[in-house]
Amino acid sequence: MQTAAATLDRAMETVARAMDQMAAWVGDTRHAIGSRVDEQRDHAAEIRNVLNQIADEVLDAATDLTHACTAVLNRVDAAVADGFLVTDSGEVAHPDGTHREQATTIQAHLRDGLATIAALDADYGARLDALRADLSAMTSRQPPVTLPDGRHLDPDDVVATLRTMTPEQRRNMLSAMSEHDRRRVMQADPHTIGNMDGVDFATRADANEIAIRTALAAEQRAGRADGTRARRLAEFLRQTDDPSAGRDDLDRTSERRFIAFDTTGAGRYIEMIGTFDGARNATILVPGTHSSMNSRSSTTDAAPVLSRSTGGPVFVYLDGDLPQRLGYEGLEAALPALARGDVPSAAVGATVGLAAGVVGSAADPSFARAMAPRLVEFGKQLDAEIAHHAPGATTTVIGHSYGGSVVGSAEQLGLRADRVVYASSAGTGVFDGPWRNANPDVERFSMTAPGDPIGVVQLLGPLNPHGSDPDTAAGVTRLDSGRYSDGTLIEGTHGHGDYWKDPGSTAFRNMVDVVRGDSPTPYVERRPDGPLGLGLAPDRGLPDREPLAALAEGARDLLALGLGPLGDLLDGDIDLPGPIPDVPLRLPW
């Protein structure tokens, strides 16, 4: 099916190129043929979408049934090895009557496994039958769907109508339509439906599954099958560990579910990890600099563990562009002049390079300005899903590093949440004015490790483009970053984010406690904030290293996080990497 979908895509592209090459052809005939070609391309795209759905369901069925069958057969092999007799129908006995109770237990497990296999077979069979019927009905055109008011519209026209509605109006209309008609609307334009507020998350996830498979096919046709984007898209389509699976579940994997997906630029997505089944909480996780569709980070990799630890779904929020540079890269412009010994030219080059490098970097607040309004709206959509699937569940929003600036900015615009965590956050928001959370009882927490270079940014006051220091902001409870699970203090450059890799660390457990509504560990001052605090012994506040060594380590930490340019505001020179001497900064003011 996937091969057929790819063949259809190539045919559509061939027709499109042929029409483009006939630009000199004008007149009524050209217009009529062009219109007909557009209609057929749209219809072919709808067929392609269904073919991709069928391919995905077949692959998921093969994966799930293989896991379930393997688990049952392994239990059979283990039972036989222990001397039990197992029939094809799952009956278990043992020649020694003293093992009767154990045989009964094994038999119950095997029959549960066989029941699971039968349920999977029936479920996937029903899905594939429905898609086969969809495909059969699309021989000449996509059949119309029935609206709640009784009208019959082409699915493309329904999508156009949805675009004119508010999210609440969309949700009301779609919820009143049959599952069959909702699926046809989704098949007509997966990209739009998969990113449309007001569409239920299950439908958006199905739509984005088609969109991801289509995007992967496009990368492969373009000769980029081995590229970073193609590999990442293929990873999106593979099943992964299911954080909501129980220890005794035969299949502990699940397909990945994306509530938003767009390949524009560095790529955007919202991934839902875990389910609402039995959930008492949900978490929105906004990562920081360098996060994109093409890359992974310790923050996003920790989402499944966070979901398993909290017992609720975690939404990795990347529905927008985050900075991919740290801001100091422009200093390279000074190196040639510095190598020649031309210090004045190097100073000018470094200043110009720094000014150019800040734009589009982690020091640029424009990313937070663009993402914050969408985060506010997504919070509303999550509230609607929770009201339907898990009434009473609480919502926690966690912003890490630059993501904290995004979250704070969203709070300034009216984000609704029950709890908010500023984890190693760059600031409290880029807009003017206070937080305006729609929940007057929102609980706010912050957490910054001693020696984390982000502390320098937090302390810049009015010079910080990301707002105030969340650790000292009114109404925010500062939590202890504490120690890793091996007892090592969380500190310095690694303390900015390595706790995401360690579920046993104080910092990670504190975030789990916040999400679950438990009592997190409050802040314990072990060293002063900022890199210079590394010169003091933990918990005692006494020097444990030579002051110059502490200063050098602090400077290295600043550069490691790309905060060297901001540090220049404090130390009066331009920090250059390695052994290259710093360039004195002499400005008229």
C-alpha positions as CSV (number, residue, x, y, z in Angstrom):
1,M,0.0,0.0,0.0
2,Q,2.8,2.4,0.8
3,T,4.4,1.6,-2.5
4,A,1.1,2.3,-4.3
5,A,0.8,5.6,-2.5
6,A,4.3,6.6,-3.5
7,T,3.6,5.6,-7.1
8,L,0.5,7.8,-7.1
9,D,2.5,10.7,-5.7
10,R,5.1,10.4,-8.4
11,A,2.4,10.3,-11.1
12,M,0.8,13.5,-9.6
13,E,4.2,15.2,-9.7
14,T,4.8,14.2,-13.3
15,V,1.4,15.7,-14.4
16,A,2.1,18.9,-12.4
17,R,5.5,19.3,-14.0
18,A,4.0,18.7,-17.5
19,M,1.5,21.5,-16.9
20,D,4.1,23.9,-15.6
21,Q,6.3,23.3,-18.7
22,M,3.4,24.4,-20.9
23,A,3.3,28.0,-19.6
24,A,3.0,29.4,-23.1
25,W,-0.3,27.5,-23.6
26,V,-3.2,29.8,-22.9
27,G,-6.9,30.0,-23.6
28,D,-10.1,28.3,-22.6
29,T,-8.8,24.8,-23.4
30,R,-5.8,25.3,-21.2
31,H,-7.9,26.6,-18.4
32,A,-10.4,23.7,-18.7
33,I,-7.6,21.1,-18.8
34,G,-5.8,22.8,-15.9
35,S,-9.0,22.7,-13.8
36,R,-9.6,19.1,-14.5
37,V,-6.0,18.3,-13.7
38,D,-6.3,20.1,-10.3
39,E,-9.5,18.1,-9.5
40,Q,-7.8,14.8,-10.3
41,R,-4.7,15.7,-8.3
42,D,-6.9,16.5,-5.3
43,H,-8.7,13.2,-5.7
44,A,-5.5,11.3,-6.2
45,A,-4.2,12.9,-3.0
46,E,-7.2,11.7,-1.1
47,I,-6.7,8.2,-2.4
48,R,-3.0,8.4,-1.5
49,N,-4.0,9.4,2.1
50,V,-6.2,6.3,2.5
51,L,-3.5,4.1,1.1
52,N,-1.1,5.5,3.6
53,Q,-3.6,4.9,6.4
54,I,-4.0,1.3,5.3
55,A,-0.2,0.9,5.2
56,D,0.1,2.3,8.7
57,E,-2.6,0.1,10.1
58,V,-1.1,-3.0,8.5
59,L,2.3,-2.3,10.0
60,D,0.9,-1.5,13.4
61,A,-1.2,-4.7,13.3
62,A,1.9,-6.7,12.4
63,T,3.9,-5.2,15.2
64,D,1.2,-5.6,17.9
65,L,0.2,-9.1,16.9
66,T,3.9,-10.2,16.7
67,H,4.5,-8.9,20.2
68,A,1.4,-10.5,21.6
69,C,2.0,-13.8,19.9
70,T,5.7,-13.9,21.0
71,A,4.7,-13.2,24.6
72,V,2.2,-16.1,24.6
73,L,4.6,-18.5,23.0
74,N,7.4,-17.5,25.4
75,R,5.0,-18.4,28.3
76,V,4.2,-21.7,26.6
77,D,7.9,-22.5,26.2
78,A,8.6,-21.7,29.8
79,A,5.7,-23.8,31.0
80,V,6.7,-26.8,28.9
81,A,10.3,-26.4,30.1
82,D,9.0,-26.7,33.7
83,G,7.2,-29.9,32.9
84,F,3.7,-28.6,32.2
85,L,1.5,-29.9,29.4
86,V,0.0,-27.2,27.2
87,T,-2.8,-27.8,24.6
88,D,-3.4,-25.6,21.5
89,S,-6.4,-24.1,23.2
90,G,-4.4,-22.9,26.2
91,E,-5.3,-25.6,28.7
92,V,-2.4,-26.4,31.2
93,A,-1.9,-29.4,33.3
94,H,1.0,-31.1,35.1
95,P,1.6,-34.9,35.7
96,D,2.3,-34.0,39.4
97,G,-1.0,-33.1,41.0
98,T,0.8,-30.8,43.5
99,H,1.3,-28.3,40.7
100,R,-2.4,-27.9,40.0
101,E,-2.6,-24.4,41.4
102,Q,0.4,-23.3,39.4
103,A,-1.1,-24.9,36.3
104,T,-4.3,-22.9,36.8
105,T,-2.4,-19.6,37.1
106,I,-0.4,-20.3,33.9
107,Q,-3.5,-21.3,32.1
108,A,-5.2,-18.0,33.1
109,H,-2.3,-16.0,31.8
110,L,-2.2,-17.9,28.5
111,R,-5.9,-17.5,28.0
112,D,-5.6,-13.8,28.7
113,G,-2.9,-13.6,26.1
114,L,-5.0,-15.5,23.6
115,A,-7.9,-13.1,24.3
116,T,-5.6,-10.2,23.7
117,I,-4.5,-11.6,20.4
118,A,-8.2,-12.1,19.4
119,A,-9.1,-8.6,20.4
120,L,-6.2,-7.1,18.4
121,D,-7.1,-9.2,15.4
122,A,-10.8,-8.1,15.6
123,D,-9.8,-4.4,16.2
124,Y,-7.4,-4.1,13.3
125,G,-9.7,-6.2,11.1
126,A,-12.5,-3.7,11.7
127,R,-10.2,-0.7,11.0
128,L,-8.9,-2.2,7.8
129,D,-12.4,-3.1,6.6
130,A,-13.5,0.5,7.2
131,L,-10.6,1.8,5.2
132,R,-11.2,-0.7,2.4
133,A,-14.8,0.6,2.2
134,D,-13.5,4.2,2.1
135,L,-11.2,3.3,-0.8
136,S,-13.9,1.5,-2.7
137,A,-16.3,4.5,-2.3
138,M,-13.6,6.8,-3.8
139,T,-13.5,5.3,-7.2
140,S,-14.6,8.4,-9.1
141,R,-14.7,11.0,-6.3
142,Q,-14.8,11.4,-2.6
143,P,-18.4,10.9,-1.5
144,P,-20.1,13.8,0.4
145,V,-20.4,13.8,4.1
146,T,-23.5,14.6,6.2
147,L,-23.4,17.7,8.4
148,P,-25.3,17.9,11.7
149,D,-27.9,20.1,10.0
150,G,-28.6,17.5,7.4
151,R,-26.7,19.1,4.5
152,H,-24.4,17.0,2.3
153,L,-21.1,18.6,1.4
154,D,-17.9,17.5,-0.3
155,P,-15.2,16.8,2.4
156,D,-13.0,19.6,0.9
157,D,-15.9,22.1,1.3
158,V,-16.3,20.9,4.9
159,V,-12.6,21.7,5.6
160,A,-13.1,25.1,4.0
161,T,-16.1,25.7,6.3
162,L,-14.1,24.6,9.4
163,R,-11.5,27.2,8.6
164,T,-14.1,30.0,9.0
165,M,-15.2,28.7,12.5
166,T,-13.9,29.2,16.0
167,P,-12.3,26.2,17.7
168,E,-15.4,25.8,19.9
169,Q,-17.7,25.8,16.8
170,R,-15.5,23.2,15.1
171,R,-15.5,20.9,18.1
172,N,-19.3,21.1,18.4
173,M,-19.8,20.4,14.7
174,L,-17.3,17.5,14.4
175,S,-18.6,15.9,17.6
176,A,-22.1,15.8,16.1
177,M,-20.9,14.0,13.0
178,S,-20.4,10.3,12.6
179,E,-17.0,8.7,13.0
180,H,-17.2,7.7,9.4
181,D,-17.8,11.3,8.1
182,R,-15.1,12.7,10.4
183,R,-12.6,10.2,8.9
184,R,-13.6,11.3,5.4
185,V,-13.0,15.0,6.3
186,M,-9.6,14.1,7.8
187,Q,-8.7,12.1,4.6
188,A,-9.5,15.1,2.4
189,D,-6.9,17.4,4.0
190,P,-4.8,15.7,6.7
191,H,-2.3,18.7,7.1
192,T,-5.1,21.2,7.8
193,I,-7.1,18.9,10.1
194,G,-4.0,17.7,11.9
195,N,-3.1,21.3,13.0
196,M,-6.6,22.7,13.5
197,D,-7.7,23.8,17.0
198,G,-11.1,22.5,17.8
199,V,-10.5,19.1,16.2
200,D,-10.3,16.3,18.8
201,F,-6.9,15.0,19.5
202,A,-7.6,11.5,18.2
203,T,-8.5,12.8,14.8
204,R,-5.6,15.2,14.7
205,A,-3.2,12.3,15.5
206,D,-4.7,10.1,12.7
207,A,-4.3,13.0,10.3
208,N,-0.7,13.7,11.3
209,E,0.2,10.1,10.9
210,I,-0.8,10.4,7.2
211,A,1.0,13.7,7.0
212,I,4.2,12.2,8.4
213,R,4.1,9.3,6.1
214,T,3.5,11.6,3.1
215,A,6.4,13.9,4.2
216,L,8.7,10.9,4.5
217,A,7.8,9.7,1.0
218,A,8.6,13.2,-0.3
219,E,12.0,13.2,1.3
220,Q,12.7,9.8,-0.3
221,R,11.5,10.9,-3.7
222,A,13.8,13.9,-3.4
223,G,16.8,11.6,-2.9
224,R,17.2,12.5,0.8
225,A,16.2,9.1,2.2
226,D,19.4,9.0,4.3
227,G,19.0,12.6,5.5
228,T,18.4,13.8,9.0
229,R,14.8,14.8,8.3
230,A,13.9,11.5,6.7
231,R,15.5,9.5,9.5
232,R,13.6,11.6,12.1
233,L,10.3,11.1,10.2
234,A,10.9,7.3,10.0
235,E,11.5,7.4,13.8
236,F,8.2,9.2,14.3
237,L,6.4,6.3,12.5
238,R,8.0,3.5,14.6
239,Q,6.3,2.2,17.7
240,T,8.0,3.0,21.0
241,D,7.7,2.0,24.6
242,D,4.2,2.8,26.0
243,P,4.6,4.6,29.3
244,S,1.0,3.7,30.3
245,A,1.5,-0.1,29.8
246,G,1.4,-2.3,32.8
247,R,4.1,-4.7,33.9
248,D,2.0,-7.7,32.8
249,D,0.8,-6.3,29.5
250,L,1.8,-8.5,26.6
251,D,2.4,-5.5,24.3
252,R,4.3,-2.7,26.0
253,T,4.7,-0.6,22.9
254,S,2.5,1.9,21.1
255,E,2.5,4.0,18.0
256,R,3.5,7.6,18.5
257,R,0.8,10.2,18.4
258,F,1.3,13.8,17.1
259,I,-1.3,16.5,17.8
260,A,0.4,19.0,15.5
261,F,2.9,18.4,12.7
262,D,4.4,20.8,10.1
263,T,7.7,20.4,8.1
264,T,8.1,24.1,7.6
265,G,11.6,25.4,8.5
266,A,13.2,23.4,11.3
267,G,9.9,21.5,11.7
268,R,7.1,21.8,14.3
269,Y,5.2,19.2,16.3
270,I,3.3,18.4,19.5
271,E,3.7,14.8,20.6
272,M,1.3,13.2,23.0
273,I,3.1,10.6,25.1
274,G,0.8,8.4,27.3
275,T,-2.9,8.4,27.5
276,F,-5.8,9.9,29.4
277,D,-6.9,6.5,30.6
278,G,-7.2,6.8,34.4
279,A,-5.1,10.0,34.3
280,R,-5.4,12.5,37.1
281,N,-2.9,15.0,35.5
282,A,-1.5,16.1,32.2
283,T,1.7,17.9,31.4
284,I,2.8,20.3,28.7
285,L,6.6,20.3,28.3
286,V,8.3,23.1,26.4
287,P,12.0,22.4,25.7
288,G,14.7,25.0,25.1
289,T,17.3,26.1,22.5
290,H,18.4,23.6,19.8
291,S,15.1,21.7,20.0
292,S,13.4,21.0,16.7
293,M,11.9,18.3,14.6
294,N,15.4,17.4,13.3
295,S,17.0,17.0,16.7
296,R,16.6,15.3,20.1
297,S,17.4,16.6,23.5
298,S,17.5,15.2,27.1
299,T,14.4,17.2,27.8
300,T,12.2,15.6,25.1
301,D,13.8,12.2,25.6
302,A,12.7,12.4,29.3
303,A,9.0,12.8,28.4
304,P,8.1,9.1,28.4
305,V,9.7,8.7,31.9
306,L,7.9,11.8,33.1
307,S,4.6,10.3,31.8
308,R,5.2,7.0,33.5
309,S,6.2,8.7,36.7
310,T,3.2,11.0,36.9
311,G,0.6,8.5,35.5
312,G,-0.7,11.0,32.9
313,P,0.0,12.1,29.4
314,V,2.9,14.5,28.6
315,F,2.7,16.8,25.6
316,V,6.1,17.7,24.1
317,Y,5.3,21.2,22.8
318,L,7.4,22.2,19.8
319,D,4.6,24.0,17.8
320,G,6.9,26.8,16.8
321,D,10.5,27.6,16.0
322,L,13.0,27.7,18.9
323,P,16.4,29.2,18.5
324,Q,19.0,26.9,17.0
325,R,22.0,29.1,17.9
326,L,23.3,30.3,21.2
327,G,24.4,33.8,20.2
328,Y,28.2,33.8,20.4
329,E,28.8,32.3,17.0
330,G,29.3,35.7,15.4
331,L,32.5,36.2,17.4
332,E,34.3,34.0,14.8
333,A,34.4,37.1,12.6
334,A,37.1,38.5,14.9
335,L,39.5,35.5,14.7
336,P,41.3,36.3,11.4
337,A,42.2,39.9,12.5
338,L,43.2,38.6,15.9
339,A,45.5,36.0,14.3
340,R,47.2,38.9,12.5
341,G,47.7,40.7,15.8
342,D,45.3,43.5,14.7
343,V,43.5,43.9,18.0
344,P,41.4,47.0,17.0
345,S,40.0,45.3,13.9
346,A,39.4,42.2,15.9
347,A,37.4,44.2,18.5
348,V,35.3,45.8,15.7
349,G,34.8,42.4,14.0
350,A,33.8,40.8,17.2
351,T,31.4,43.6,18.1
352,V,29.7,43.5,14.7
353,G,29.7,39.7,14.6
354,L,28.2,39.6,18.1
355,A,25.5,42.1,17.2
356,A,24.6,40.0,14.1
357,G,24.8,36.7,16.0
358,V,22.3,37.7,18.7
359,V,19.5,38.0,16.1
360,G,17.9,34.6,15.7
361,S,19.8,33.2,18.7
362,A,18.8,32.3,22.3
363,A,19.2,35.9,23.2
364,D,16.4,36.8,20.7
365,P,13.0,37.1,22.3
366,S,11.1,36.9,19.0
367,F,10.8,33.1,19.2
368,A,8.9,33.4,22.5
369,R,6.7,36.1,21.2
370,A,5.7,33.9,18.3
371,M,5.2,30.7,20.2
372,A,3.4,32.0,23.3
373,P,0.0,32.8,21.7
374,R,-0.2,29.3,20.2
375,L,0.7,27.8,23.6
376,V,-2.2,29.7,25.2
377,E,-4.6,28.3,22.6
378,F,-3.2,24.8,23.0
379,G,-3.9,25.0,26.7
380,K,-7.5,25.6,25.9
381,Q,-7.7,22.7,23.6
382,L,-6.1,20.4,26.2
383,D,-8.7,21.6,28.7
384,A,-11.4,20.5,26.3
385,E,-9.9,17.1,25.9
386,I,-9.4,16.7,29.6
387,A,-13.1,17.6,30.2
388,H,-14.1,14.9,27.8
389,H,-11.6,12.1,28.7
390,A,-10.4,12.8,32.2
391,P,-12.6,15.2,34.1
392,G,-10.9,16.8,37.1
393,A,-7.4,16.1,35.9
394,T,-4.9,18.9,36.5
395,T,-2.6,20.6,34.0
396,T,1.0,21.4,34.7
397,V,3.2,23.4,32.2
398,I,6.9,23.0,32.4
399,G,9.3,25.3,30.6
400,H,13.0,24.4,30.4
401,S,15.7,27.1,29.6
402,Y,14.4,29.1,26.6
403,G,11.1,27.1,27.0
404,G,10.7,28.9,30.3
405,S,10.6,32.2,28.5
406,V,7.9,30.8,26.1
407,V,5.8,29.6,29.1
408,G,6.2,32.9,31.0
409,S,5.2,34.8,27.9
410,A,2.2,32.6,27.5
411,E,1.3,33.3,31.1
412,Q,1.5,37.0,30.4
413,L,-1.1,36.4,27.6
414,G,-3.5,34.4,29.8
415,L,-2.4,30.8,29.7
416,R,-4.6,28.6,31.9
417,A,-2.8,26.0,34.0
418,D,-3.1,24.6,37.5
419,R,0.7,24.5,38.0
420,V,3.7,26.0,36.2
421,V,7.3,25.0,36.6
422,Y,10.2,27.3,35.4
423,A,13.1,24.8,35.1
424,S,16.5,26.4,34.6
425,S,14.4,29.1,32.9
426,A,15.8,32.1,31.0
427,G,13.1,34.4,32.4
428,T,9.5,35.0,33.2
429,G,8.3,36.3,29.8
430,V,9.2,38.7,27.1
431,F,6.0,40.9,27.1
432,D,5.3,43.9,29.3
433,G,3.0,43.4,32.2
434,P,2.3,40.7,34.8
435,W,1.2,37.2,34.4
436,R,-2.5,36.9,33.6
437,N,-3.2,33.2,34.1
438,A,-6.9,32.4,33.7
439,N,-6.7,30.3,36.9
440,P,-6.4,32.6,39.9
441,D,-5.2,29.8,42.0
442,V,-2.3,28.7,39.8
443,E,0.7,27.4,41.7
444,R,4.1,28.4,40.3
445,F,7.5,26.8,41.0
446,S,11.1,27.5,39.8
447,M,14.3,25.5,39.9
448,T,17.8,26.6,39.1
449,A,21.0,24.6,40.0
450,P,23.9,26.4,41.7
451,G,26.5,27.4,39.1
452,D,24.0,27.1,36.2
453,P,25.1,29.8,33.8
454,I,21.5,30.6,33.1
455,G,21.7,32.3,36.5
456,V,23.7,35.1,35.0
457,V,20.9,35.7,32.5
458,Q,18.3,35.7,35.2
459,L,20.3,38.3,37.2
460,L,20.6,40.7,34.3
461,G,17.5,42.5,35.5
462,P,16.2,45.0,32.9
463,L,18.9,43.9,30.5
464,N,17.4,40.4,30.3
465,P,15.3,40.1,27.1
466,H,13.4,37.2,28.6
467,G,12.0,39.0,31.7
468,S,12.6,38.7,35.4
469,D,14.4,36.0,37.4
470,P,11.7,33.3,38.1
471,D,13.6,32.2,41.3
472,T,12.8,35.5,43.0
473,A,9.5,36.4,41.3
474,A,6.6,37.1,43.6
475,G,4.3,34.1,44.0
476,V,6.9,31.5,42.8
477,T,8.1,28.8,45.1
478,R,11.7,27.9,44.5
479,L,12.4,24.2,44.6
480,D,15.6,22.3,45.4
481,S,17.6,21.1,42.4
482,G,19.5,18.9,44.8
483,R,21.6,15.9,43.8
484,Y,21.7,13.2,41.1
485,S,20.7,9.7,42.1
486,D,24.4,8.8,42.8
487,G,24.6,11.6,45.4
488,T,26.6,14.1,43.2
489,L,25.5,17.7,43.5
490,I,23.6,19.1,40.5
491,E,25.6,22.1,39.6
492,G,27.4,24.0,36.9
493,T,26.9,23.7,33.1
494,H,25.7,20.1,33.4
495,G,23.3,21.2,36.1
496,H,21.4,23.2,33.4
497,G,19.8,20.1,32.0
498,D,21.4,16.8,32.9
499,Y,18.8,16.1,35.6
500,W,16.4,15.3,32.8
501,K,18.5,12.2,32.2
502,D,18.2,11.0,35.8
503,P,14.7,10.2,37.0
504,G,16.1,9.6,40.5
505,S,17.6,13.1,40.8
506,T,16.1,15.6,43.2
507,A,15.2,17.9,40.4
508,F,13.4,15.3,38.3
509,R,11.5,14.0,41.4
510,N,10.5,17.5,42.3
511,M,8.9,18.0,38.9
512,V,7.1,14.7,39.2
513,D,5.8,15.8,42.7
514,V,4.5,19.1,41.3
515,V,2.6,17.3,38.5
516,R,1.1,14.8,40.9
517,G,0.1,17.4,43.4
518,D,2.5,16.0,46.0
519,S,4.9,18.0,48.2
520,P,8.2,18.8,46.4
521,T,11.4,19.6,48.3
522,P,11.9,23.3,48.8
523,Y,15.0,25.2,47.9
524,V,18.2,24.6,49.8
525,E,21.0,27.1,49.2
526,R,24.2,25.3,48.7
527,R,26.1,27.8,46.6
528,P,25.3,31.2,45.3
529,D,23.6,31.3,41.9
530,G,25.6,31.8,38.7
531,P,29.0,30.4,37.6
532,L,31.0,32.3,40.2
533,G,29.2,30.3,42.8
534,L,31.3,27.3,41.7
535,G,34.1,28.8,43.7
536,L,32.4,28.0,46.9
537,A,32.1,24.6,48.6
538,P,28.6,23.0,48.5
539,D,26.4,23.5,51.5
540,R,29.0,25.5,53.4
541,G,29.5,28.6,51.3
542,L,33.2,28.5,51.8
543,P,35.9,28.7,49.1
544,D,37.0,25.2,48.0
545,R,39.1,26.3,45.0
546,E,41.5,29.1,44.0
547,P,39.4,32.2,43.1
548,L,41.1,32.4,39.6
549,A,40.2,28.7,38.9
550,A,36.6,29.4,39.9
551,L,36.5,32.4,37.6
552,A,38.0,30.4,34.7
553,E,35.4,27.7,35.2
554,G,32.6,30.2,35.3
555,A,33.8,31.7,32.0
556,R,34.0,28.3,30.4
557,D,30.5,27.6,31.6
558,L,29.2,30.8,30.1
559,L,30.7,30.0,26.8
560,A,29.5,26.4,26.9
561,L,25.9,27.6,27.1
562,G,26.4,30.4,24.7
563,L,26.0,33.0,27.3
564,G,29.5,34.6,26.8
565,P,28.0,37.6,24.9
566,L,25.7,38.3,27.8
567,G,28.6,37.9,30.1
568,D,30.4,40.7,28.2
569,L,27.9,43.1,29.5
570,L,29.2,42.3,33.0
571,D,33.0,41.8,32.5
572,G,33.8,44.5,30.0
573,D,35.5,42.4,27.3
574,I,34.7,40.1,24.5
575,D,35.3,36.5,25.6
576,L,37.1,34.4,22.9
577,P,37.3,30.6,23.1
578,G,40.2,28.6,24.3
579,P,43.6,30.2,24.9
580,I,42.9,33.2,22.7
581,P,43.2,36.4,24.8
582,D,40.0,38.2,25.4
583,V,39.5,41.5,23.5
584,P,39.1,44.5,25.7
585,L,35.8,46.2,25.0
586,R,36.0,50.0,24.9
587,L,32.7,51.6,24.1
588,P,31.9,55.4,24.1
589,W,29.3,55.0,26.8
